[in-house]
Amino acid sequence: MNRNTNIIITCSSILLFLVGIIHLIRLFYGWKVFIQETEIPLWVSLIGTSIPIFLSYQLLKIRIR
């Protein structure tokens, strides 16, 4: 892979990791999120934690190859 591809993969991985961490923090602190007066349940953050962190890990594995 060339240098530009590695930079894009690394940035994407970091962004996905940060999204997963923010969802994890929401789970621990029980923050409420509303979208147009509809409360988003906490279990959505469980999915929002696991999927981005998994994708971040997979991107880092691809970058190392």
C-alpha positions in Angstrom: 0.0 0.0 0.0 1.2 3.5 -0.6 1.6 6.2 2.0 -1.7 8.0 1.2 -3.7 4.8 1.7 -2.0 4.2 5.1 -2.8 7.7 6.2 -6.5 7.4 5.2 -6.8 4.0 6.9 -5.1 5.3 10.1 -7.3 8.4 10.3 -10.5 6.3 9.7 -9.4 3.8 12.4 -8.8 6.6 14.9 -12.2 8.2 14.1 -14.0 4.9 14.5 -12.2 4.2 17.8 -13.2 7.7 19.1 -16.9 7.1 18.2 -16.8 3.8 20.0 -15.2 5.3 23.1 -17.9 8.1 23.2 -20.6 5.5 23.1 -18.9 3.6 25.9 -18.7 6.8 28.0 -22.5 7.3 27.3 -23.1 3.8 28.6 -21.2 4.3 31.8 -22.6 7.7 32.7 -26.1 7.1 31.4 -26.3 10.2 29.3 -29.6 10.8 27.6 -29.7 11.5 23.9 -32.8 13.0 22.2 -33.5 13.3 18.5 -36.6 15.4 17.9 -38.0 14.7 21.4 -37.4 11.0 21.0 -35.0 9.5 23.6 -32.5 7.0 22.1 -32.2 4.0 24.4 -28.9 3.1 26.0 -28.7 -0.3 24.3 -28.1 1.5 21.0 -24.8 2.7 22.5 -23.9 -0.9 23.2 -24.1 -1.6 19.5 -22.5 1.8 18.9 -19.5 0.7 21.0 -18.9 -2.7 19.6 -19.2 -2.2 15.9 -16.9 0.9 15.5 -14.2 -0.5 17.8 -14.3 -3.8 15.9 -14.0 -1.9 12.5 -11.2 0.2 13.9 -9.3 -3.0 14.9 -9.9 -4.5 11.5 -8.6 -1.4 9.7 -5.4 -1.5 11.7 -4.9 -5.1 10.8 -5.2 -4.2 7.1 -2.8 -1.3 7.5 -0.1 -3.6 9.1 -0.2 -6.0 6.1 
